[in-house]
Amino acid sequence: MQKNIHLERLLELISREEVILFAGAGLSKYAGYPMGTQLQRIFYNSLSPSAKEDIESTRSLADLTDEIFHLHQSNNQIIRILKEH
């Protein structure tokens, strides 16, 4: 029963275009989307000047998105950037 609830929720999020697939190295390259290092730069460049003072530009993609989440207390900024790119 629990599995069906999760599947239904996932399908609902997909239908509302609120799901972004992270499929792994290389897939984005062939699909025309930014690779991890490019995406990391896109995220870093989206930061305000004051946030850039506190967050190093060399942070990994995972660490940077974690910092952005904590900065905004939501995934909205992350999702917006991913949808744009």
N, CA, C and O atoms as a CHARMM CRD file, in Angstrom:
* protein
*
  340
    1    1 MET  N      0.82000  -1.19200   0.00000 PROA 1      0.00000
    2    1 MET  CA     0.00000   0.00000   0.00000 PROA 1      0.00000
    3    1 MET  C      0.86900   1.26300   0.00000 PROA 1      0.00000
    4    1 MET  O      0.61200   2.18900  -0.77000 PROA 1      0.00000
    5    2 GLN  N      1.89000   1.30700   0.85400 PROA 2      0.00000
    6    2 GLN  CA     2.79600   2.46000   0.95200 PROA 2      0.00000
    7    2 GLN  C      3.45700   2.73700  -0.39300 PROA 2      0.00000
    8    2 GLN  O      3.58900   3.89300  -0.79300 PROA 2      0.00000
    9    3 LYS  N      3.87100   1.68500  -1.09300 PROA 3      0.00000
   10    3 LYS  CA     4.52800   1.83500  -2.39100 PROA 3      0.00000
   11    3 LYS  C      3.60700   2.52500  -3.39000 PROA 3      0.00000
   12    3 LYS  O      4.06000   3.38600  -4.14500 PROA 3      0.00000
   13    4 ASN  N      2.33200   2.17000  -3.41100 PROA 4      0.00000
   14    4 ASN  CA     1.36900   2.77700  -4.31800 PROA 4      0.00000
   15    4 ASN  C      1.16600   4.25500  -4.02000 PROA 4      0.00000
   16    4 ASN  O      0.98700   5.05700  -4.93600 PROA 4      0.00000
   17    5 ILE  N      1.19200   4.61700  -2.74500 PROA 5      0.00000
   18    5 ILE  CA     1.03500   6.01600  -2.35700 PROA 5      0.00000
   19    5 ILE  C      2.21400   6.83100  -2.88200 PROA 5      0.00000
   20    5 ILE  O      2.03000   7.93200  -3.40100 PROA 5      0.00000
   21    6 HSD  N      3.42200   6.29000  -2.74500 PROA 6      0.00000
   22    6 HSD  CA     4.60700   6.98000  -3.24100 PROA 6      0.00000
   23    6 HSD  C      4.57100   7.09900  -4.75800 PROA 6      0.00000
   24    6 HSD  O      4.92200   8.14500  -5.30600 PROA 6      0.00000
   25    7 LEU  N      4.15700   6.05400  -5.43300 PROA 7      0.00000
   26    7 LEU  CA     4.06400   6.06900  -6.89100 PROA 7      0.00000
   27    7 LEU  C      3.02900   7.08800  -7.34700 PROA 7      0.00000
   28    7 LEU  O      3.27300   7.83700  -8.29400 PROA 7      0.00000
   29    8 GLU  N      1.89100   7.12500  -6.69200 PROA 8      0.00000
   30    8 GLU  CA     0.85000   8.08200  -7.04600 PROA 8      0.00000
   31    8 GLU  C      1.35100   9.51800  -6.84300 PROA 8      0.00000
   32    8 GLU  O      1.09700  10.39400  -7.67000 PROA 8      0.00000
   33    9 ARG  N      2.05700   9.74600  -5.74600 PROA 9      0.00000
   34    9 ARG  CA     2.60700  11.08200  -5.46700 PROA 9      0.00000
   35    9 ARG  C      3.63800  11.45900  -6.53400 PROA 9      0.00000
   36    9 ARG  O      3.64200  12.59500  -7.01000 PROA 9      0.00000
   37   10 LEU  N      4.50300  10.52900  -6.91000 PROA 10     0.00000
   38   10 LEU  CA     5.50100  10.78600  -7.93500 PROA 10     0.00000
   39   10 LEU  C      4.83500  11.11200  -9.26700 PROA 10     0.00000
   40   10 LEU  O      5.23800  12.05700  -9.94500 PROA 10     0.00000
   41   11 LEU  N      3.83300  10.34700  -9.64200 PROA 11     0.00000
   42   11 LEU  CA     3.11500  10.59700 -10.89400 PROA 11     0.00000
   43   11 LEU  C      2.42100  11.96000 -10.87500 PROA 11     0.00000
   44   11 LEU  O      2.37000  12.65400 -11.89100 PROA 11     0.00000
   45   12 GLU  N      1.89300  12.32900  -9.72200 PROA 12     0.00000
   46   12 GLU  CA     1.26800  13.64900  -9.58200 PROA 12     0.00000
   47   12 GLU  C      2.30000  14.75700  -9.78800 PROA 12     0.00000
   48   12 GLU  O      2.03300  15.72700 -10.49700 PROA 12     0.00000
   49   13 LEU  N      3.47700  14.61900  -9.17400 PROA 13     0.00000
   50   13 LEU  CA     4.52700  15.62000  -9.31300 PROA 13     0.00000
   51   13 LEU  C      5.03700  15.70300 -10.75100 PROA 13     0.00000
   52   13 LEU  O      5.31800  16.79100 -11.25400 PROA 13     0.00000
   53   14 ILE  N      5.15600  14.54300 -11.41100 PROA 14     0.00000
   54   14 ILE  CA     5.57800  14.52400 -12.81700 PROA 14     0.00000
   55   14 ILE  C      4.55100  15.25100 -13.67500 PROA 14     0.00000
   56   14 ILE  O      4.92600  16.04400 -14.53900 PROA 14     0.00000
   57   15 SER  N      3.28500  15.00200 -13.45700 PROA 15     0.00000
   58   15 SER  CA     2.24100  15.64400 -14.26700 PROA 15     0.00000
   59   15 SER  C      2.21700  17.16100 -14.06000 PROA 15     0.00000
   60   15 SER  O      1.80900  17.90100 -14.95600 PROA 15     0.00000
   61   16 ARG  N      2.65300  17.62700 -12.88100 PROA 16     0.00000
   62   16 ARG  CA     2.72000  19.07300 -12.61000 PROA 16     0.00000
   63   16 ARG  C      4.09000  19.65100 -12.97200 PROA 16     0.00000
   64   16 ARG  O      4.37900  20.81400 -12.68900 PROA 16     0.00000
   65   17 GLU  N      4.92900  18.82400 -13.60200 PROA 17     0.00000
   66   17 GLU  CA     6.28000  19.21800 -14.02500 PROA 17     0.00000
   67   17 GLU  C      7.11400  19.72500 -12.85500 PROA 17     0.00000
   68   17 GLU  O      7.83100  20.71800 -12.97500 PROA 17     0.00000
   69   18 GLU  N      7.01100  19.03500 -11.72300 PROA 18     0.00000
   70   18 GLU  CA     7.75900  19.39700 -10.53200 PROA 18     0.00000
   71   18 GLU  C      8.82900  18.36700 -10.19800 PROA 18     0.00000
   72   18 GLU  O      9.31500  18.30900  -9.06900 PROA 18     0.00000
   73   19 VAL  N      9.18900  17.55900 -11.18000 PROA 19     0.00000
   74   19 VAL  CA    10.20600  16.53400 -10.98600 PROA 19     0.00000
   75   19 VAL  C     11.33100  16.78900 -11.97700 PROA 19     0.00000
   76   19 VAL  O     11.09400  17.02600 -13.16200 PROA 19     0.00000
   77   20 ILE  N     12.54400  16.73700 -11.47800 PROA 20     0.00000
   78   20 ILE  CA    13.71200  16.89800 -12.33200 PROA 20     0.00000
   79   20 ILE  C     14.57000  15.66400 -12.15200 PROA 20     0.00000
   80   20 ILE  O     14.89000  15.28400 -11.02600 PROA 20     0.00000
   81   21 LEU  N     14.93800  15.04400 -13.24000 PROA 21     0.00000
   82   21 LEU  CA    15.70100  13.81000 -13.22100 PROA 21     0.00000
   83   21 LEU  C     17.19600  14.09700 -13.20500 PROA 21     0.00000
   84   21 LEU  O     17.71300  14.79300 -14.07800 PROA 21     0.00000
   85   22 PHE  N     17.88200  13.56000 -12.20900 PROA 22     0.00000
   86   22 PHE  CA    19.33800  13.56100 -12.20200 PROA 22     0.00000
   87   22 PHE  C     19.74900  12.13700 -12.54700 PROA 22     0.00000
   88   22 PHE  O     19.64900  11.23200 -11.71800 PROA 22     0.00000
   89   23 ALA  N     20.21100  11.95000 -13.77900 PROA 23     0.00000
   90   23 ALA  CA    20.44300  10.59800 -14.26800 PROA 23     0.00000
   91   23 ALA  C     21.89300  10.15300 -14.22700 PROA 23     0.00000
   92   23 ALA  O     22.16700   8.96600 -14.40700 PROA 23     0.00000
   93   24 GLY  N     22.81700  11.04900 -13.99900 PROA 24     0.00000
   94   24 GLY  CA    24.19900  10.62100 -13.90700 PROA 24     0.00000
   95   24 GLY  C     25.08000  11.19300 -14.99500 PROA 24     0.00000
   96   24 GLY  O     24.61900  11.88600 -15.90300 PROA 24     0.00000
   97   25 ALA  N     26.33200  10.89200 -14.88300 PROA 25     0.00000
   98   25 ALA  CA    27.36600  11.47600 -15.74300 PROA 25     0.00000
   99   25 ALA  C     27.12900  11.14800 -17.20800 PROA 25     0.00000
  100   25 ALA  O     26.86000  10.00400 -17.57600 PROA 25     0.00000
  101   26 GLY  N     27.23600  12.17600 -18.02900 PROA 26     0.00000
  102   26 GLY  CA    27.21600  11.97700 -19.46600 PROA 26     0.00000
  103   26 GLY  C     25.86400  12.08300 -20.13400 PROA 26     0.00000
  104   26 GLY  O     25.79200  12.50600 -21.28700 PROA 26     0.00000
  105   27 LEU  N     24.79600  11.71800 -19.46400 PROA 27     0.00000
  106   27 LEU  CA    23.47900  11.73300 -20.10000 PROA 27     0.00000
  107   27 LEU  C     23.10800  13.14600 -20.54200 PROA 27     0.00000
  108   27 LEU  O     22.59300  13.33800 -21.64400 PROA 27     0.00000
  109   28 SER  N     23.36700  14.12600 -19.69200 PROA 28     0.00000
  110   28 SER  CA    23.00400  15.49600 -20.04400 PROA 28     0.00000
  111   28 SER  C     23.79800  16.00000 -21.24400 PROA 28     0.00000
  112   28 SER  O     23.28500  16.78900 -22.03800 PROA 28     0.00000
  113   29 LYS  N     25.02600  15.56100 -21.38200 PROA 29     0.00000
  114   29 LYS  CA    25.87100  15.98600 -22.50700 PROA 29     0.00000
  115   29 LYS  C     25.21300  15.63600 -23.83500 PROA 29     0.00000
  116   29 LYS  O     25.15300  16.47400 -24.73400 PROA 29     0.00000
  117   30 TYR  N     24.72800  14.42600 -23.96600 PROA 30     0.00000
  118   30 TYR  CA    24.13400  13.97000 -25.21500 PROA 30     0.00000
  119   30 TYR  C     22.71900  14.50200 -25.41300 PROA 30     0.00000
  120   30 TYR  O     22.20300  14.50500 -26.53100 PROA 30     0.00000
  121   31 ALA  N     22.09200  14.95200 -24.33000 PROA 31     0.00000
  122   31 ALA  CA    20.74700  15.50500 -24.43000 PROA 31     0.00000
  123   31 ALA  C     20.78000  17.02100 -24.64200 PROA 31     0.00000
  124   31 ALA  O     19.73700  17.64300 -24.84300 PROA 31     0.00000
  125   32 GLY  N     21.98500  17.62000 -24.59600 PROA 32     0.00000
  126   32 GLY  CA    22.11500  19.05200 -24.80700 PROA 32     0.00000
  127   32 GLY  C     21.93700  19.89100 -23.56100 PROA 32     0.00000
  128   32 GLY  O     21.77200  21.10700 -23.65100 PROA 32     0.00000
  129   33 TYR  N     21.96700  19.25800 -22.39800 PROA 33     0.00000
  130   33 TYR  CA    21.82700  19.98200 -21.13500 PROA 33     0.00000
  131   33 TYR  C     23.20300  20.18300 -20.51000 PROA 33     0.00000
  132   33 TYR  O     24.15600  19.49200 -20.87100 PROA 33     0.00000
  133   34 PRO  N     23.31400  21.13800 -19.56200 PROA 34     0.00000
  134   34 PRO  CA    24.61500  21.38000 -18.93700 PROA 34     0.00000
  135   34 PRO  C     25.11000  20.17200 -18.14800 PROA 34     0.00000
  136   34 PRO  O     24.34100  19.46700 -17.49400 PROA 34     0.00000
  137   35 MET  N     26.40800  19.96100 -18.23100 PROA 35     0.00000
  138   35 MET  CA    27.04300  18.90000 -17.43300 PROA 35     0.00000
  139   35 MET  C     27.20100  19.42700 -16.00700 PROA 35     0.00000
  140   35 MET  O     26.92900  20.59900 -15.74600 PROA 35     0.00000
  141   36 GLY  N     27.63000  18.58200 -15.10000 PROA 36     0.00000
  142   36 GLY  CA    27.72400  18.93200 -13.68800 PROA 36     0.00000
  143   36 GLY  C     28.53900  20.17400 -13.40100 PROA 36     0.00000
  144   36 GLY  O     28.10100  21.03200 -12.63400 PROA 36     0.00000
  145   37 THR  N     29.73200  20.29300 -14.00600 PROA 37     0.00000
  146   37 THR  CA    30.57100  21.46200 -13.74400 PROA 37     0.00000
  147   37 THR  C     29.93700  22.73200 -14.29400 PROA 37     0.00000
  148   37 THR  O     30.05500  23.79700 -13.68900 PROA 37     0.00000
  149   38 GLN  N     29.27100  22.62700 -15.42700 PROA 38     0.00000
  150   38 GLN  CA    28.57100  23.79400 -15.98600 PROA 38     0.00000
  151   38 GLN  C     27.40200  24.18800 -15.08500 PROA 38     0.00000
  152   38 GLN  O     27.17300  25.36900 -14.82500 PROA 38     0.00000
  153   39 LEU  N     26.68100  23.19600 -14.62000 PROA 39     0.00000
  154   39 LEU  CA    25.54200  23.44300 -13.74000 PROA 39     0.00000
  155   39 LEU  C     25.99900  24.06500 -12.42300 PROA 39     0.00000
  156   39 LEU  O     25.32600  24.93400 -11.87000 PROA 39     0.00000
  157   40 GLN  N     27.14200  23.61500 -11.93300 PROA 40     0.00000
  158   40 GLN  CA    27.68800  24.19100 -10.70200 PROA 40     0.00000
  159   40 GLN  C     27.96400  25.68400 -10.91200 PROA 40     0.00000
  160   40 GLN  O     27.64600  26.50000 -10.04600 PROA 40     0.00000
  161   41 ARG  N     28.55200  26.04200 -12.05600 PROA 41     0.00000
  162   41 ARG  CA    28.82700  27.45600 -12.34500 PROA 41     0.00000
  163   41 ARG  C     27.53900  28.25400 -12.48500 PROA 41     0.00000
  164   41 ARG  O     27.46500  29.39300 -12.02600 PROA 41     0.00000
  165   42 ILE  N     26.53300  27.67500 -13.10700 PROA 42     0.00000
  166   42 ILE  CA    25.23500  28.34600 -13.26600 PROA 42     0.00000
  167   42 ILE  C     24.63700  28.63700 -11.89500 PROA 42     0.00000
  168   42 ILE  O     24.15400  29.74000 -11.64100 PROA 42     0.00000
  169   43 PHE  N     24.67100  27.64600 -11.01800 PROA 43     0.00000
  170   43 PHE  CA    24.15200  27.84500  -9.66100 PROA 43     0.00000
  171   43 PHE  C     24.94200  28.91400  -8.92100 PROA 43     0.00000
  172   43 PHE  O     24.36100  29.78900  -8.27800 PROA 43     0.00000
  173   44 TYR  N     26.26100  28.84500  -9.01100 PROA 44     0.00000
  174   44 TYR  CA    27.08800  29.82000  -8.29700 PROA 44     0.00000
  175   44 TYR  C     26.81900  31.23500  -8.82600 PROA 44     0.00000
  176   44 TYR  O     26.70300  32.17500  -8.04000 PROA 44     0.00000
  177   45 ASN  N     26.72200  31.38800 -10.12800 PROA 45     0.00000
  178   45 ASN  CA    26.48700  32.70500 -10.72100 PROA 45     0.00000
  179   45 ASN  C     25.11000  33.26100 -10.37800 PROA 45     0.00000
  180   45 ASN  O     24.88700  34.46600 -10.49400 PROA 45     0.00000
  181   46 SER  N     24.19000  32.40800  -9.96100 PROA 46     0.00000
  182   46 SER  CA    22.84500  32.86700  -9.59300 PROA 46     0.00000
  183   46 SER  C     22.81200  33.47800  -8.19000 PROA 46     0.00000
  184   46 SER  O     21.83200  34.11800  -7.81100 PROA 46     0.00000
  185   47 LEU  N     23.87800  33.27900  -7.42900 PROA 47     0.00000
  186   47 LEU  CA    23.91800  33.78900  -6.05900 PROA 47     0.00000
  187   47 LEU  C     24.04400  35.30300  -6.04000 PROA 47     0.00000
  188   47 LEU  O     24.61000  35.90700  -6.95200 PROA 47     0.00000
  189   48 SER  N     23.51500  35.89800  -5.00100 PROA 48     0.00000
  190   48 SER  CA    23.67500  37.34500  -4.80900 PROA 48     0.00000
  191   48 SER  C     25.13200  37.62800  -4.45900 PROA 48     0.00000
  192   48 SER  O     25.84200  36.72600  -4.01400 PROA 48     0.00000
  193   49 PRO  N     25.58800  38.86000  -4.65000 PROA 49     0.00000
  194   49 PRO  CA    26.96700  39.20300  -4.28800 PROA 49     0.00000
  195   49 PRO  C     27.29300  38.90200  -2.81900 PROA 49     0.00000
  196   49 PRO  O     28.39700  38.45300  -2.51100 PROA 49     0.00000
  197   50 SER  N     26.35100  39.14400  -1.92500 PROA 50     0.00000
  198   50 SER  CA    26.61500  38.86400  -0.50600 PROA 50     0.00000
  199   50 SER  C     26.72000  37.36300  -0.23900 PROA 50     0.00000
  200   50 SER  O     27.52000  36.93200   0.59100 PROA 50     0.00000
  201   51 ALA  N     25.91600  36.57400  -0.93900 PROA 51     0.00000
  202   51 ALA  CA    26.00200  35.11500  -0.76600 PROA 51     0.00000
  203   51 ALA  C     27.33100  34.59500  -1.30600 PROA 51     0.00000
  204   51 ALA  O     27.92100  33.67500  -0.74000 PROA 51     0.00000
  205   52 LYS  N     27.80300  35.19300  -2.41300 PROA 52     0.00000
  206   52 LYS  CA    29.09000  34.78400  -2.98500 PROA 52     0.00000
  207   52 LYS  C     30.24600  35.05500  -2.02900 PROA 52     0.00000
  208   52 LYS  O     31.26900  34.37400  -2.08900 PROA 52     0.00000
  209   53 GLU  N     30.09500  36.03900  -1.15400 PROA 53     0.00000
  210   53 GLU  CA    31.13100  36.32000  -0.16100 PROA 53     0.00000
  211   53 GLU  C     31.24600  35.18500   0.85000 PROA 53     0.00000
  212   53 GLU  O     32.32700  34.91700   1.37400 PROA 53     0.00000
  213   54 ASP  N     30.11700  34.51600   1.12100 PROA 54     0.00000
  214   54 ASP  CA    30.08500  33.45700   2.13200 PROA 54     0.00000
  215   54 ASP  C     30.26100  32.04700   1.55800 PROA 54     0.00000
  216   54 ASP  O     30.61000  31.11800   2.28700 PROA 54     0.00000
  217   55 ILE  N     30.02300  31.89100   0.26700 PROA 55     0.00000
  218   55 ILE  CA    30.06500  30.56500  -0.34700 PROA 55     0.00000
  219   55 ILE  C     31.18800  30.52400  -1.37900 PROA 55     0.00000
  220   55 ILE  O     31.24700  31.36400  -2.27700 PROA 55     0.00000
  221   56 GLU  N     32.05500  29.56500  -1.24800 PROA 56     0.00000
  222   56 GLU  CA    33.19500  29.43500  -2.16700 PROA 56     0.00000
  223   56 GLU  C     32.73500  28.96900  -3.54300 PROA 56     0.00000
  224   56 GLU  O     31.84100  28.13200  -3.66400 PROA 56     0.00000
  225   57 SER  N     33.35500  29.52000  -4.56800 PROA 57     0.00000
  226   57 SER  CA    33.00100  29.15200  -5.94800 PROA 57     0.00000
  227   57 SER  C     33.43700  27.74100  -6.29800 PROA 57     0.00000
  228   57 SER  O     32.99900  27.19200  -7.30800 PROA 57     0.00000
  229   58 THR  N     34.29400  27.14600  -5.47800 PROA 58     0.00000
  230   58 THR  CA    34.80800  25.79900  -5.75500 PROA 58     0.00000
  231   58 THR  C     33.98300  24.69900  -5.08500 PROA 58     0.00000
  232   58 THR  O     34.35300  23.52600  -5.14600 PROA 58     0.00000
  233   59 ARG  N     32.87900  25.06500  -4.45300 PROA 59     0.00000
  234   59 ARG  CA    32.03200  24.04400  -3.81300 PROA 59     0.00000
  235   59 ARG  C     31.52200  23.06700  -4.86300 PROA 59     0.00000
  236   59 ARG  O     31.27200  23.44600  -6.00700 PROA 59     0.00000
  237   60 SER  N     31.37300  21.81900  -4.47100 PROA 60     0.00000
  238   60 SER  CA    30.82600  20.81600  -5.40000 PROA 60     0.00000
  239   60 SER  C     29.36800  21.15900  -5.70600 PROA 60     0.00000
  240   60 SER  O     28.74000  21.92800  -4.97700 PROA 60     0.00000
  241   61 LEU  N     28.84000  20.59200  -6.77400 PROA 61     0.00000
  242   61 LEU  CA    27.44700  20.81900  -7.14400 PROA 61     0.00000
  243   61 LEU  C     26.52100  20.43500  -5.99700 PROA 61     0.00000
  244   61 LEU  O     25.59800  21.18100  -5.67100 PROA 61     0.00000
  245   62 ALA  N     26.75600  19.29000  -5.38900 PROA 62     0.00000
  246   62 ALA  CA    25.91200  18.83900  -4.27700 PROA 62     0.00000
  247   62 ALA  C     25.99400  19.80000  -3.09400 PROA 62     0.00000
  248   62 ALA  O     24.97000  20.15600  -2.51000 PROA 62     0.00000
  249   63 ASP  N     27.20100  20.21700  -2.74000 PROA 63     0.00000
  250   63 ASP  CA    27.36200  21.13900  -1.61400 PROA 63     0.00000
  251   63 ASP  C     26.74800  22.50300  -1.92800 PROA 63     0.00000
  252   63 ASP  O     26.12700  23.12500  -1.06600 PROA 63     0.00000
  253   64 LEU  N     26.92300  22.95500  -3.15300 PROA 64     0.00000
  254   64 LEU  CA    26.39300  24.25700  -3.53900 PROA 64     0.00000
  255   64 LEU  C     24.86700  24.26700  -3.50200 PROA 64     0.00000
  256   64 LEU  O     24.26900  25.21000  -2.98400 PROA 64     0.00000
  257   65 THR  N     24.23800  23.24000  -4.03800 PROA 65     0.00000
  258   65 THR  CA    22.77200  23.19500  -3.99800 PROA 65     0.00000
  259   65 THR  C     22.27900  23.07800  -2.56500 PROA 65     0.00000
  260   65 THR  O     21.21900  23.60700  -2.23300 PROA 65     0.00000
  261   66 ASP  N     23.03300  22.39500  -1.71400 PROA 66     0.00000
  262   66 ASP  CA    22.68800  22.32700  -0.29500 PROA 66     0.00000
  263   66 ASP  C     22.76800  23.72200   0.33000 PROA 66     0.00000
  264   66 ASP  O     21.88700  24.10200   1.10200 PROA 66     0.00000
  265   67 GLU  N     23.79900  24.47700   0.00900 PROA 67     0.00000
  266   67 GLU  CA    23.95200  25.84900   0.51300 PROA 67     0.00000
  267   67 GLU  C     22.79500  26.73000   0.03100 PROA 67     0.00000
  268   67 GLU  O     22.25400  27.52200   0.80100 PROA 67     0.00000
  269   68 ILE  N     22.42100  26.59100  -1.23500 PROA 68     0.00000
  270   68 ILE  CA    21.31700  27.38200  -1.78200 PROA 68     0.00000
  271   68 ILE  C     20.01900  27.03000  -1.08100 PROA 68     0.00000
  272   68 ILE  O     19.22100  27.91300  -0.76500 PROA 68     0.00000
  273   69 PHE  N     19.80300  25.74700  -0.83700 PROA 69     0.00000
  274   69 PHE  CA    18.59900  25.32300  -0.11400 PROA 69     0.00000
  275   69 PHE  C     18.55200  25.97400   1.26500 PROA 69     0.00000
  276   69 PHE  O     17.52000  26.51500   1.66300 PROA 69     0.00000
  277   70 HSD  N     19.65200  25.92300   1.98500 PROA 70     0.00000
  278   70 HSD  CA    19.68700  26.50200   3.33500 PROA 70     0.00000
  279   70 HSD  C     19.57700  28.02600   3.30400 PROA 70     0.00000
  280   70 HSD  O     19.00800  28.62700   4.21500 PROA 70     0.00000
  281   71 LEU  N     20.10700  28.63400   2.28600 PROA 71     0.00000
  282   71 LEU  CA    20.04300  30.08300   2.14100 PROA 71     0.00000
  283   71 LEU  C     18.59900  30.55500   1.95500 PROA 71     0.00000
  284   71 LEU  O     18.18100  31.54900   2.54800 PROA 71     0.00000
  285   72 HSD  N     17.84200  29.83000   1.12200 PROA 72     0.00000
  286   72 HSD  CA    16.46300  30.21900   0.80000 PROA 72     0.00000
  287   72 HSD  C     15.41900  29.43500   1.59500 PROA 72     0.00000
  288   72 HSD  O     14.23300  29.76000   1.54100 PROA 72     0.00000
  289   73 GLN  N     15.84300  28.41600   2.32600 PROA 73     0.00000
  290   73 GLN  CA    14.94700  27.55300   3.09500 PROA 73     0.00000
  291   73 GLN  C     13.88000  26.88800   2.22400 PROA 73     0.00000
  292   73 GLN  O     12.77100  26.60100   2.67700 PROA 73     0.00000
  293   74 SER  N     14.24700  26.65000   0.95700 PROA 74     0.00000
  294   74 SER  CA    13.35100  25.91500   0.05000 PROA 74     0.00000
  295   74 SER  C     14.14200  25.48700  -1.18200 PROA 74     0.00000
  296   74 SER  O     15.27800  25.90900  -1.39600 PROA 74     0.00000
  297   75 ASN  N     13.51100  24.64700  -1.97400 PROA 75     0.00000
  298   75 ASN  CA    14.10800  24.18900  -3.23700 PROA 75     0.00000
  299   75 ASN  C     13.69400  25.05900  -4.41500 PROA 75     0.00000
  300   75 ASN  O     14.10400  24.79000  -5.54400 PROA 75     0.00000
  301   76 ASN  N     12.89500  26.09100  -4.18500 PROA 76     0.00000
  302   76 ASN  CA    12.34700  26.88200  -5.28700 PROA 76     0.00000
  303   76 ASN  C     13.42100  27.45000  -6.20400 PROA 76     0.00000
  304   76 ASN  O     13.29100  27.36200  -7.42500 PROA 76     0.00000
  305   77 GLN  N     14.46800  28.02600  -5.64900 PROA 77     0.00000
  306   77 GLN  CA    15.54600  28.60700  -6.45400 PROA 77     0.00000
  307   77 GLN  C     16.23600  27.51800  -7.28400 PROA 77     0.00000
  308   77 GLN  O     16.53200  27.71900  -8.46200 PROA 77     0.00000
  309   78 ILE  N     16.48300  26.38700  -6.66900 PROA 78     0.00000
  310   78 ILE  CA    17.15100  25.27300  -7.35900 PROA 78     0.00000
  311   78 ILE  C     16.28500  24.77700  -8.51400 PROA 78     0.00000
  312   78 ILE  O     16.77900  24.58100  -9.62400 PROA 78     0.00000
  313   79 ILE  N     15.02100  24.57900  -8.25800 PROA 79     0.00000
  314   79 ILE  CA    14.10700  24.08900  -9.29300 PROA 79     0.00000
  315   79 ILE  C     13.97400  25.10000 -10.42000 PROA 79     0.00000
  316   79 ILE  O     13.95000  24.72000 -11.59100 PROA 79     0.00000
  317   80 ARG  N     13.88700  26.38300 -10.08400 PROA 80     0.00000
  318   80 ARG  CA    13.77500  27.42500 -11.10200 PROA 80     0.00000
  319   80 ARG  C     14.98100  27.39300 -12.04300 PROA 80     0.00000
  320   80 ARG  O     14.82600  27.44900 -13.26300 PROA 80     0.00000
  321   81 ILE  N     16.16300  27.30200 -11.47500 PROA 81     0.00000
  322   81 ILE  CA    17.39100  27.28200 -12.28500 PROA 81     0.00000
  323   81 ILE  C     17.44300  26.02100 -13.14800 PROA 81     0.00000
  324   81 ILE  O     17.80600  26.08700 -14.32200 PROA 81     0.00000
  325   82 LEU  N     17.08800  24.89500 -12.58200 PROA 82     0.00000
  326   82 LEU  CA    17.10300  23.65400 -13.35200 PROA 82     0.00000
  327   82 LEU  C     16.11100  23.70000 -14.50700 PROA 82     0.00000
  328   82 LEU  O     16.41000  23.23000 -15.60500 PROA 82     0.00000
  329   83 LYS  N     14.94500  24.25900 -14.26700 PROA 83     0.00000
  330   83 LYS  CA    13.95500  24.37800 -15.34600 PROA 83     0.00000
  331   83 LYS  C     14.45100  25.30100 -16.44900 PROA 83     0.00000
  332   83 LYS  O     14.20300  25.05100 -17.62800 PROA 83     0.00000
  333   84 GLU  N     15.15300  26.37300 -16.07100 PROA 84     0.00000
  334   84 GLU  CA    15.66200  27.32200 -17.06300 PROA 84     0.00000
  335   84 GLU  C     16.73500  26.70400 -17.94400 PROA 84     0.00000
  336   84 GLU  O     16.85800  27.04900 -19.12000 PROA 84     0.00000
  337   85 HSD  N     17.50700  25.79400 -17.37500 PROA 85     0.00000
  338   85 HSD  CA    18.65200  25.26100 -18.09500 PROA 85     0.00000
  339   85 HSD  C     18.47100  23.80400 -18.47800 PROA 85     0.00000
  340   85 HSD  O     19.35800  23.21200 -19.09300 PROA 85     0.00000
